Amino acid sequence: MKVHKVYKVHKVKGNDIRLYKLYELSNFINQFSMKIYSFCVLLCSFVLVAPVSTFAETHVTSLDTGGPVWTEANSPYVIDDYLYFNQANPLTIEPGVSIVGGSDSNVNIIFAGSSTIAGTPTKPITFSNLSLVEVLNGTSTIQNVSFDHAPFELQIATATMDHVTFANADKAIIVRRGNLNASNISIASSTYGVYSQYARPVLMYSNSIFDRITSIWSNFIGKKVMAQAADDPWQSHVTINNSSFEDTKYGVYNETMNVVHAENNWWGSDAGPSTSANASTSMIYGPVSYTPWTGRATSTPSCCSSVLFIPGLEASRLVRNTRLGLSTTTVKLWEPMDNLNVRELFLDSAGRSIQPNIHPNGLLDNALGFMPIYQKFIQTMNGLVSAGTIAEWKAYPYDWRMSLTDVSRGSIGTSSVIKTIESMASTSKTGKVTIIAHSNGGLVTKLVYNALRDRGQANLVDKIIFVAVPELGTPQAVASLLHGDSEEIAGGIVLSKSTARQLGVNMPSAYSLLPSMGYFDLVPQTIMSFASSTLAGLNFSKYFPTITTYSGMKSFITDKSHGQVSESVNIPVTGNARFFPQAESVHSVLDNWQPASSTQLVAIAGWGLPTLTGIEYFEKFVCQSISLFGLVKNCGNELKYNKKADSGDGTVVFQSATYSPSTKQLFDISGYNKDNHTNLAHADILQANQVEQKIKQDIGAASSSAEISYFSSSIPADYKFPPNLVIDVYSPVDINVYDSYGNHTGPIPSPVPGSDLTFYEEKIPGSYYDVTGAGVEVTLPVDPTLQINLDGTGIGGVAVDTRITDMNNHGETVASSSFDGMIVTPITHMELTVGTTSNADPYQMIKIDENGDGIFDATATPGVMPNITPEMYRQSLADSIRVLKLDPRDERRFLDRLDKAWKSGERNKNSKSDKDDKTWQKLLDKRVRHINRKNVSDQNRREMSEFVNEMLDDAGV
């Protein structure tokens, strides 16, 4: 907003300033004013030594106008003096600034000359507790401004008003010799709405200064003494339409003979305005054209409905109340601090919580304080309420473990969801509520809306905005249920897969997220495939070679021949058959759902990220461990699975997210991530700036209706998805990847001391990090500039598989490579690099720095064992101890024991004892933090010392 900076302020009455400006009073008046001003300066000097408030506010006086820019950060600006702004030095006032009268509220603000006073729909400028805000001379634009206990006067000026509110004033708008064109104005709780005041011509009775002053005052306060001709140019011209007058005695009071045009307004009654002094509706006085008028429905401002937000699965915090004597303790279980928290959320086979007194407790705004989920959305909604754009917003956190039916009947606080919507609608600016739903929240929304429709209250819902909603389910839910796959919170916290699927197997909500019957009609793709009818000793002949139907998927999930939750997470668990009927019943309603004509539906769906559409089962010959002496142990065929991918938001394929008849808004999340060097996906899609802007547009709260980048109504027909690199690494290593911008994807130190969760980050756009049963799978864009590091975290053998996948062909593998036989210690560093072959898979070499000294000692290529000698391996083991810089006596003791164990092992290379196998399997399962020679931490010393000591104890030395 631009207005004009105070260049001189006189402590005089408001009318004195007008007389000075309008009629150019003599130096006598000016000198008299300066004397009063000098007294003000003296008085203000005493006021300024008073204690200063500790609130974030800026006091404005004639001596200190607050600087050339008034900012929202320094708001509110408290006016302690009469202020007069002019054209000499413009002052910029930002949207969102609040201007209030100080302890002496009898103060005026005058803007002289042309000016613009403009906020935004979400950040209006507010004036409150002022005796007058005046625009004098020139042309002014006033929009998105709120006046409360602050009458506005337009004098000898032209003004355009749009989206301005007035409340609690004797005269809300006063027009004297002005031209006002106003629309979308709301005037409430005022005696006079628009007061078009009669302005007397100036009559010169005498040339003396005394007579001039007397004449001016008598004309301002005297009665009209002559008839005024119609359309008198000396008088005001006022037009106000598409506006509302609520609780005003006089909507328009016109003292002039110029007609005030006030058509198409709401006057507090469907009967229109009244001329009766006893009317309950707004009255008019004088020449006013008010036909036609509007009813409340058409006159109510379109912006904006109050908002109810329904979050996604696992996006509500869950707590448990426990009694300790006379007090109650609340323990947070989700988001989890460790796997033990999650185990307290387990349910029995009937879907009932094992632990009592678990209930929701707010949204997951910023998981563990470092992973924002709904943080930006919450800030946006709070901002809309603070700005007065919406009356209120509420969230509906719920116990996401329960069935959709149970959740849709839940409560917000002490009120049911239905009662909450009724209450919100009663105070909403539109009399309606907009529901915004993320992910699983969209399925909940459908059932809540149906309950409203059954009660004849569908018209209470203005709009429904779906964000990444799996309307027909999603194949990712299959992998999560069977294998605990991708059970993390927004790409940052990983539960153990065993714990995750133990929670999911008896969780009714998990079955509603499985692909429904309708999904298979919409997306006719293979959801499961098998390399052979028998894999790793499991008989899949019943399903071989593919599953392409709902009944086949259901049969596979409920097949009891697979395994139990205690077995390897690569073996699919047996699901709970009793939850399928209720999921099918719900989807028979949800899959055919559409809102009433009175409710607009918008679907925002992410696309461009590899999103699971199917599982490919195969078997792989794996040696689970390599002994201290390089001996291969525990080899055999294991069941493995790869994930086929198509386009979506990383969790939900876009076809499911845009199923209902709706306004479809497809968000190119891949392009957004690439351009902004970020990596948002399904869980944190609401953190995207453009998604925030689109939601504002959808609810009518945006300052612009212009197209928003990365959004379209469909995926471009000629779009080609870039290929992806998928790397499967089998322990014991960490994989850390860096792009050319320094973004990192890989594990990070735990921010929670003592937690047994795995923490990682996915900062490279288009990357995924997934902890599998015996290692890690990372998905990356094919990019030769990526730095791909493999860092040892234990003692044993490492295998690496790479695949290039084509999302243009449903994620089919177009090239693959396998690297085996690499032996690592906690100081081993390896790099996967681009080879020189013409193979479709460019990743054809791994360079190995066995002892972490910065010099590569060996290389591995696909299908070829690396040239790592036993001596290199033994030296790396010894160096792992030396780099710790332990006490010399402890170091010597470790090295001596290591040498003794090595010699003993050389004499017994052919040992096949069960004890030996169990020893090395335990070591394989135990991981430490990778040791960087140049930066050895105390944690390195503690972990490695315990690890080596246990290793040597088990070796019997």
N, C-alpha and C positions, 0 to 999 in steps of 0.2 A: 504494500500500500504506500502511495506517495501522498503526503500532505505538505504543509509548508512550515518551516521552522520558525519558532518565535524569534523575532529580532529585537522587540522591545515589548515589555508587558507593563501595563499601568494598573495599579490597584484601585480601580474605580468600578462603578456599577456598570452592568452590561449595557444599559441604554446609553450611558455616557460614551462608551466605545462606538456604538452605532452612530450616535450624533456626530462624533468626531469623523468617522469614516464617510458618512453619507452627506454631510452638509459642510464639511471642512470648517470647523469652528476656529476661532481666532487663537492667536498665541496666548491670549488670556486663559482660555480653557486648558490649553496644553500645559502652561506653567502650573496651573492649579492642580492638574493631574499629576505632574511630576512631584509636587510636594507630597501628595498622597502616596505616590510610589516610593519616595524616600522613607516615609514612615513605615511602609511595608517591608523595605529592605532591613530596617532596624528591627522590626518585629520578627522577621524571618530569621535574623541572626540569632535571636534568643531561642526560637523554635528548633533550630538546627542543632543546638547543643543538648537537646533532650535525648534520652536513651533511644537507640535505634532498634526497631523490630528485628528479630532474627529470622523472619520469614523471607523467602526469595522474592523480594519486591523492590521496585525502583520508585523513589519519591521524586516527583517532578515539581519544580517551582520556577518562578520567573528567573531565578539565578542559575538554575541547573535544569536544563530541559531533557536530560537523560541521554545525550549524545545524538549523533546524526542518524542512528538506526535504532529503532525500538524493536527488540527481539523477543521471541516467545520465551527464550531462556531467562530473560530478565523480567518477564511479566509476573504479576500485574504491575502496571504503572499507576502509582497513586498520585492523584492530582491534588496538590495542596495550595493551589493558587489559581487565579484567573489566567487562562492562557489564550494568546492571540497569535495564530499562525498566518504567515503571509507568503507571498510568492518569492521573496528574495532568496531564501535558502531552504530548498525542499528537505523534508524529513521523511525517511522511509520507515514505515511500520509494517512488520511482517504479519502474515496470517497467524492466527492463534493468540495474538496479543490481547490482553484484557486491560481496560482503562477504567479506573474507579475513582470516585471522589474520596478525598481523605476525611479526616475527622470533621472538617468543616465542609459538609456536602453542598453548601450553597456556592458552588463554583461553576463557571462557564468555560467551555472550549469553543473558540471561534476559528473556523478555517476560511480564510479570505482568498479569493482568486480561484482559478481552476484547480481541481483536486480529484484524487481517486481514493476512495476508502473501500478496500476490497479484501475480504478474507476468502476462504475456500469452503466448500460444503463440509469438509471434515475439520477445518480450523477457521471458524468465523472470528471476526474481530468483535469484541464486546465492549459496550459502554454501560456503566452502571453507577447509580448513586450520584448523579450530576444534576445540577439545576437546569442546564441547557447545553445542548450541542448544536452549534449553528454553522451553516454554510452560507457565506456572504460573497456575492459577486462571482462572476465567472461561470464555468460549467463543471459539474461534478458527476462522478459515477460512484454509486454506493451499492455494493452487493455482498451477500453473505456476511451481514453485520447484525448484531443483536443489541437492542437498547432496552435496558431494564432500569426503571426509575431514572430515566434520562430522556426527557423530551427533546425532539429534534425540530429545528427551525430552518427554513429555507427562505432567504431574503435577497431580493434583487439578484437572483441566480437561476440557473437551469440545472435540474438534476434528474438523472435516471436511476431508479431503484429496482433491484431484483433480489428476491430471496432475502428479505430483511424482516426481522421480528421486532415488535414493540410491546412492552408490557408495563403496567403499574405506573402510568403517568396521568396527570390531569389532562394535558393535551399531548397526545403522542406525536403527531406531525403538525407543525404550524407552517403555513405558507403565506408569506407576505411579499407581494409583487414578485412572485417566483413562478417558474414553469416546472411542474412536476409530472413525470411520467413513471408510474410505478406498477409493477406486477409481481405476483407471488409474494405478497406482503401479508404478514399475520399481525393483527393488532388485538390485544386482549387486556382486560382489566384496566381500562382507561375511561375517563369521563368523556373525552372527545377523541375520536380516532384521527380523522383528518380535519384540521381547523383552517379553513381558507379565510384569512383575516382581511378585513377592509383596510386599505391603506389610503389615507387622506393626502391629497396634493399639498405641497408646501406653499403656503401663502406668505408673501413678504409684506408685512405691515410697516416695517421701518428698516432703515439701514443700520440702526444701532445694534450692537451685539446683544444688549439686553432684550430688545424687542424681538430679535431673531430667535433667541433661545426660548422666550415666552411663547412665540408663535408656534415653534416646533412642538413644544410640550403640549400646548393646548390642542393641536391637531391630532397628536397621538392618543390623547386620553379623552377627547371630546366625542360627541355623538355625530353620526352622519348628518350633514346639513344640506345636502343636495342629492337629487336623484342621479343615479349612475346609469349611463347608457350601457346596453348589452355589448359584450366583448370589448370591454374597456382595456386598452393596452396597458394602462397604469396598474390594473389589478392582476391577480394571479390566474393562471391557467393550469388546471389539475386534471389528470387522468389516472385512475387507479382501477385495475381489473385483475381477474383471476386471483383474488385475495380474500381474506376472511376477517370478519369483525366479531369478536367474542367478548361478551360481558363489557360492552361499551354502551354508555347512555346514548351518545350521538356517534354513529359510525362516521358520518360526514356532517360537518357544520359549516355552512357557507354564508359568510356575511356579504359577499360580493354579488353582483348581478351576472357575472360570468358563470356559465353552467359548468359544474363539476361532472365529468364523465366517470361514472362508477358502475359500469355494466359488468355482468358476469362475476359477481362477488357473492360470497356467503355472508348473510347478515344475522346469523344466530338462529334463524328459523327458516323452514321451507316456504313460509309465507312471504319472505322478503323483508325489506325494511319497513319501518312504520313512521308515521308523522304524528302519532298520538303521544302525549306527554306521559301517559300511564302504560306504555307498551313494555313488554318484557323483552322484546327483540331490540336490536339497534335502531335508533331513530335517525332521520335525516332532517336537515333544516336548510332552507334556502333552495336556490335552483340546483337540483341534482338529478342527473339522468341515471336511473338505476335498473332499467328494464333492458334485457332480461337479467334475472338473478339466477343463482345456481343453488342446488341442494347440497347438503353436506358431502355426499359421496363424490361429487365432482369438484367440490371446492377444497376438499382436504388436500394439503400439499402431498405430492407423490413420494416425497422422501421424508422419512424412510421408516420402514417397519422395524420393530424391535426384533432381535435376533436370538434364536435358540440354537446352540451348537451341540451336536451329538458326535462324540469322538469315535475313533476306530478301536479295533481289538487291541488289548494290552496298552491302551493309551490313557487309561484312568488309573490313578494310584489306588492301591488296595491296602487297607490296614486292618489289624486285628486288635480288638479291645480285650484286655485281660484284667481281672480283678486281683488286686494285691491289698488284702485287708479291707479298709474302708475306701480305698482309692482305686481308680481305674487307670491303667497304663495303655497307651496306644503304641503298637509296634508296626512300623512300615514293612510290608512284605513285597510290595511292587511299586516303583522299580526296585529290583532286588539288589541287595548288597553282596549276596553270595547265593550259592545253590541251596543252602539250608532254608533261606527265606522262601524260595520257590517251592520246596517240598511241603511247606506249611500250607500251600495253596492247593495241594492235591485233592482230588475228589474220589468218591467211591464209585463202584461200577454202575450205580444208579444216577450218577451225576450230582450227588450231594457233597457239599464241602465237608471234609474230614474235620477240619478245625472250625469251631463255632465263632460267631461274632466277627466275621470278616465283612467289611463293607467298603464302598468307594470313598475316596477322600481327595477329590480334586483332579484336575487335568495333569497330564505329564507335560509340563511346560518346558523344562530344561533338565533332562535326565542326568541325575547325579551332578548337576551344576555345570556340565561341559558339553552336553549334546542337546541342542535346542530342537524341540519337536513342535510344540504349539506356541512357543514364546512370541514369535512375530504376530501370529494371529491374535493372541490375547492382547498384545499391545495395540493392535489395530482396532479391535473392538472397544477397548477402553478409551481410545482416542475418539472414536465416533460418539461415544456417550458423553465424554467431556466436552466435545464440540457442540453437543446438542443435536447432532445429525440423527441419532436414534435415541429413543427414550431410555432403553436399557438393553442389555444382552445377558444371557445366562448360559451356562454350560450344563450338560447332563452327564456327569460321570456315572458309570454304572459298573456292576460286577460282570466283566466281560467273559467270565468262565461259564455263565449260565446261558440257557437257551434264549433265542431271540424273543420268544413269546413272553418269558419271564421278565426279560430286560425291558420290553416295551410297556409292561405294566408297572414299572418301577416308579420311584419318586425322586424329586429334586428337593432335598431337605426334608420337610414334613409334608410336602404337597405332591400329589401324583403328577405325572407328566401332563396329563390332560388338563388338570386344574391349573398347572403352571402356565400352559399355553393360554388358557382362558384369562388368567390374571394378566399376563403380559399383553394380550390383545387389548384388554380394557384400558391400558395406559399408553398403548402404542400410538404414534402419530397418525397412523393409517387405520387403526382399529384392527390390524392384522399382525401376524408374526411371520418372519422369514426363517426357515429352518436350513441351516448349513450342516451338512453331514459329511464326515470323512470316513472312507473305507467301510468297515463293518457298521458304522453308524448309519449308513444309507439303508441297510437292510432293516435296522431298528426303526428308522424314520418311516419306511413304508407301512409297518405294522401300526405305529402310532397314528399315522395319517388315516389309516383304515378305521381305527377306533373313533377318530373325530368324525369321519364321514358317516359312520353308523349312528352317531349322535346328531347328525344334521349340522355339523359344525366345520365342514371342510372349508367354508369361506373364511375361517379364522386364519388360514394359512395363505399368505400372500404369494410367496415363492418358496421353492425347494431347490437348494443348490447342492448337488452331489459332487464330491471331490474324491476321485480315485475309488469309486465304490464298485466292489465285485458283485454286480447285480446277479450274475449267473454262477457265482463262485469263481475259483481260480485254481489251476493245477498246482500252484505252489503249496496249497493247503494239503495236497496229497503227500508231497515230499516231507512237509513239516510233520504230518501225523505219523507217517511210516518210519521216518528216519530222524526226526528232530531237526530237519534241515532248515537253515536260515532262521533259526529261532533267536534272533538278536533284537536289540532295541536300537532302531535307527542307525544301523551300521556302526556300532561302537561297543556294545556289551554282548558277550556270547555266553549263554548258559551252556552247561555240558549237554550234549545232544541227548544223552540218556535221561537226564532230568527233564529236559524240554518235552520229550515225547511221553514220559510218564505223566506229566501234567496234561498233555493234549489228549491222550487216549481215552480219558473219561470226562472230557470237557465238551458238553453238548454244543457249545458255540462253534467248535472246530469242525463239526460235521455239516453245519450250515454253510461253511465256506468252501466245502468241496464242490467241484463242478457239478451242477445240477443236470437233470435230463435235458433241459433247454440249452445248456452249454454245448452239448454234443451235437445238437442240431445246428447251432450257430457256428461252431468252430470244429469242423470235421477233421480233427487231427488225431494221430496216435498218441494216447496218453501214457502208454507203457509198451516197451518192446523188450525182447529177450534174445540174446545172442545164440542161445541154445535152449533146448527143452530141459536140460539139466545143467545147473550152474552151482559150483562149489558144494555139491552134494545135495542141493535143493531141487525138488522136482517141480518144474514150471510147465510141464507138458499141457496142462489144462488151459494155459493162457498163451502158449507159444503159437505164433511169433509176436503177435501184437494184441493189445487191448484198445478198442476204439469205441466202446459203448459204455453207457452208465452202468448197466447191469454187470458188465465185465469188471469195471473198476470196483464196484461194490463187492463183488465176489472175491476179488483179490485182497481188498482191505480186510475183509472179515475172515479170510482163510486162516485157520488155526495151525496150519502146517509150517508157517514161516518161522516164528520165534516169539519170544517173550521180551519184555522191556529190559531184562537184565543181560541179554545177549548183545553181540556186536551191533552197533547202530547201522552198519551196512546191511544187515539182514532186516527186512521189513517186519515191523511189529504187527501183531493181530489187533485190528481195531475192535471197537465195542459195537456190536451189531444192533443193540437196543436203541441207539441214537439215530439210526437211519430213518425209521418211520417218521419221527417228528421233523427231521430235516426235510424229508420229501414232502410232508404235509405243508410245511411253511413255504417251500419253494413253489408248490402248486398255486399258492396265492401270490407270492412275490414275483414270479416270472411272468405273470399276466397283469401285473399291476400298472396302473397309470393314474395320475391325479385327475381331479375334477377340472372342468374348464375354467373355474375361478382361480385355480392355482397354476402358476407358471413353473415349469421344471427345467432346470439347467444342469447339464452334466459336464464337468471338467475332468478330462482324462489325460494322463500322461502317456507319451509314446516316445519311442526311440531308444529305450534301454532294453537289453536282453532280459526277457521275462520267461520264466519256466513254463513250458507247455507240455512237457512229457519227460519220462524217465527211461533211460536205456540201461538195462541190466546186462552185465558181462562178468567174466571172471578173470582174475589176474594172478599170476604166480608171484607171490610175495614172500620175501624172507624178513620176518619180523625183527630180527636182531642180528648184530654181528658182535662177537664176543671181544673181550679185551685184546685178544691175540689175532683178530681178523678172521675168526672162524665163523662161517655162516650158520645161523641157528633158526629153527622153527620156520622152515619154508613150506609153502603149500599154496593151493588155489583158494582165493578169497573172493566172495561176492562183492562186486563194485557196481557203481552206477554213475552214469553221466547224465547231465541235464540238457534236454533240448530247449531251445529258446526261440521266442518270437518277439515282436515289438510290444512294449507296454511300459509301465512305470517301475519295473524291477520286481513287482509282486503280482500285479493285476494286468492281464492282457487287455489291450484297449477295446477289443470287441465286447468284453463283458462290462467294461466301465461305461459304455455308451449304448447299452441295450435298450433302455426305455425310450419311448417317444419323447424327445426333449430337444432343447436347443443345445447342440453338441459343440463343445469348445475344446479342441484338442491342443494340448500343450506340448511343444517339442522340448521335452525335458533334457534330451541329449544335447541339442543345440544350445540350450540355456547353460547347461553345465560347462560345455566346451568354451563358450564365449566368456563365461564368468569365472572360470577356473575353480569350479566347485563341483560337488558330486551329490546333489540331492536326488532322492528317489521317493518311493511310495510313502514311507513313514513320515518324512519331513518335507513333503511337497509344498505344504503351506508356508514354508520358510522362503519360497521363491518370491522375489519382488513382483514379477509379472502376475503371479497367481493372486497376490494381495491386491494388485490393481484391478484384475478381472473381477474378483469378488466384490470390490467396491462398486464397479460398474454394474454388476448384476443386481446389487441391492439398491442401486440408484444413488450411491453416495460419492461417486467419482466426480472430480472437477471437469473431466473431459470424457467425451464418448468416442474419442479417436481409437483406431485399431491399436491393439497392444501386441508388441513383438512376441514371437514364438507361439502365437495362437492362430489357429485356423479351424475351419469347419470340417476339414478332412485331411488325411495324410496325402501329400502330393503324389499323384499317380506315378511320376517318374523318379520318385525318391529311391535312392539306393543306400541300404544300410552298410556301413563299413564293416570289415571283418573283425572278429574278436580273437584274442589269444587267451586260451584257458590253460592254466598251469596247475597240475596236481602234484603236490610234493608230499612224500611220505617221510615221517619223522626220522631223526630228531633235528629239524632245522626250523628257523623262522625265515619267511620270505618278506623282504622289504623292497618296495619298488618306488622309484622317484622319476618324475617327468622333468622336462627341461625348465619348468617354472619352479622346481623345488617342491612340488606337491608330493605327499607321501601316502602310500597305501601299505598297511602292514600293522603289526602289533605295536602297542605303546605301553609304557610303564603303567601299572595300576594306579589310578587316582584314589583308590580306596584301600587303605592299609589293611592287610589281613584277608582281603577278599580272594575267593578261589575262582572268580570269574575271569574270563579272558577279555582283555580290552584291546581294541584296535581302532584304526581310522581308515577311511576311504576317501582321501582327498583328491586323487587323480580322477578327473572326469571320466565316467564310463567304467570305473573299476568296481570290483566286488571282492570281498575277502570273506571266505567261509571256512570255518574250522570243521574238518571232516572227522571221521572216526579215528583215523590213524595219521592224520596230517592236515594239510591245508589246500584249499582250492582257491585260486585267484583268477578272476576274469579281468582282462585289460584290453584296451584298444590296440590293434596292431600298429606299433610305432617303433621304428628302429632306434629312436633316441631315448627310449626308456632305459633306466639303469635298474636291472633286476638282480638283486643280491640274495644269496642264500647263506644264512649264517648259522653255524652249528650251535645247538643248545643242549647237547648231551653226547653220549658215546654210542656210535652204532653206524649202520649203513643207511644210505639215502637213495631213494629212487625218485625220478622226476619224469612225468609225462606231460607233453604239450599237445594242444590241439588248436587248429585254426578252424573257426566255425563261421558259417554264412547265414546270417539272419534273413537274407533274401530268400533262403531256401529252408525256412523253419529251423534254423540253427544246426543244419547238417554239418558234420565234420568233413572238411575238404582236404586236410593234411594233418599228420600226427607224427610225433617222435617220442622215443622212450630212452631214458638215460638210467643205467643201473650200476651198482657196485661201487658207489662213492662212499668212502669211510670218513666220518667227521668226528671232531672233538669240539668242545665249547669255544675254541679259538679259530676253528676253520672258517674260512670265508670263500664263497664261490660266487661266480657271476654267470648268468645266462646271457649269451651274446648272439648277435646275428652272424650266421655263418656265411660262407662264400659260395655255397651250392645254389643251383637254380631250382631247388625243391620249392614246392608251394609253401612249405613251412620254413620261414627264414631263420628260425631259432634252432641252430644246428650245433651249438657248441657250449659247453660249460667249462669255464676256467676255474681251477682249484688252487687256492692258497691254503695248504694243509695246516701250516702252523701260524697263520695270521700275521706274518712279518711284512706283508705288502708285496711279496714276490710270488707269482703264480708258479706252482711246482708241477702241475699236471693239467691235463685236459681230458674231458669226456665228450664223446660224440655218440649219436644214437646207435644203440646195439653194440657198442665197443666198450669193454671194461677199461676204466682209466688206469694210467700207469703209476699207481700209488704203491710204493714198496712197503713191506712190513716195517722197515727201519724208519721211513717217513712217518708212518702212523705212530710208532713208539715215541719218536721225537716230539710229535705233536702232543701226545699225552703228557710227556714230561714238561713241555713248555706251558701247558695249561696250568701246571702247578707253579712254575717259576714266575709267570707274569703276575701272579697274585701278590708277589712281594710280601710274603708272610714273614713271620719271625724266622731267622735263619735255621734255628733248631727244628721248628715245625716243618719247614720246607725240606730240610735234609731227611727228616723222618719219613715224609711222604715219598720222596724220591727213592729212598732205600727200599721201602715196602713195594713201590712200583717195580723196581728192578728185580726184586725177589719174586714177585708175582709173574713177571714176564718170563723169567727163567723157568719157573715151575710150569707155566703154561706151555713152554716149548717142549718140555718133557712129556706133556700129556695132551698133545694136540688132538688126539682121537677120542677124547673123553666125550661121552654122550649121556652123562648122568642127568636124571631129572632135576637134581639140585642145580646143576650148571645152567640148564635151560631156564629154570625159574629165576635164577639170579640175573641173567641178562635180560629177561623179559621185564623184570622189575626196573632194571636200569633204563631200559627203553622207555618205560612209562614215566620215568622221572626226568623232568626237564629243568634246566637252569637258564639264567639269562646269558645271552651270548657275551663273551668277553672280548672287548676291544683292547688290544695291547696298550694303546695310548691313553686309555681312559678307564681304568679299573675302579669300579665302585666298591663301596663297603658291602653292598648286596652281592656283588660278584664273589667277593672273598668268603662271605658267609655261606652262600649257596654252594660254591664249588668245593669248599673245604668239607662241608657235610657230605656232598656227593662223592668225592674221592675217598673219604674215610669209609663210607658205606660200601663203596665198590671194592675196596681192598679188604674190608672185613669179610664180605661175601666170598672173596677169592681165597680166604683162609690165610692171609699173611698179616 
